[in-house]
Amino acid sequence: MSAKRKTFVYSELENGRGPFITDRDALETVRDRIVDDLRRTVSGADADGVVVAMSGGIDSTVTAALAVEAVGSDRVLGLGLPCHKSDRTQVNEARTIADGLGMGFREIQLQPLLDAFEETVAAEFEPESPDRPNERNYALGNVVARLRMACAYYAANRESRLVVGTANRSELLLGYFTKYGDGAADVYPIGDLYKTEVRALAKRLGVPRRIVSKAPTAGFWATQTDADELGASYDVIDPLLRRFVDKDGSLETAIDALELEPDLARELASRCVRTAHKRRTPRTPGIAGRVGVGAIGP
């Protein structure tokens, strides 16, 4: 199934009364659409079930709950993939969620894999006098994300399942994910929903308040948060993206209407533009007028 068919186009009725899908009836409509799409995707692939990498956060919790509703708890496998000591709390939370949903759960410790990677690969690319340590942190954070996805796809391959991604629309538009890491999946059930809408849907699904109110984080290191990395909370980011992307509006008009700090708004818009490559199938040169393979399909 093509990427275009993975993105729903909601009518104004489905959007509810406000700019975001938070109205009760609209959320139920969205819930039904997501569950139906995921069920059809699994059936169309003749898969036995799905795999969800779970962090104990709101996105993976909502995704797992929707997956259970779509295909049944016996066909959903959650993976806890800790790599650092600071991940212990999140993995315990993920296990509790999985148990509550009645789905399978397996924990795999990735620290030995990361240690081996640092010794055999990362060491080959370390300068003798590193002067930009944060870049190394980001690079290794991306490695962890890719190790996690390798595990998810291995489990999926061995058990004839699909990998269900947990990214939301806010993250996807900002490129706030690791390419071929947590950005790799067979389907994004909540990929059309802004973080604001994921929170609203989580409450509708009965997700515990402690998870809904938890500070979003990519988990690259112990104190890392989305707000610190992006420069703003999703309460600021989502209205800007909705005007700039969905409404195809002027950035300057959005800045004035939302009373945003101009430099921050421009940086967020720039991030959306410059990370477009993360959301596309890799390009081919177009030799002999041939259409790129990413555009071929139903």
Order of alpha helices (4+ residues) and beta strands (2+ residues): alpha-beta-alpha-beta-alpha-beta-alpha-alpha-beta-alpha-alpha-alpha-alpha-alpha-alpha-alpha
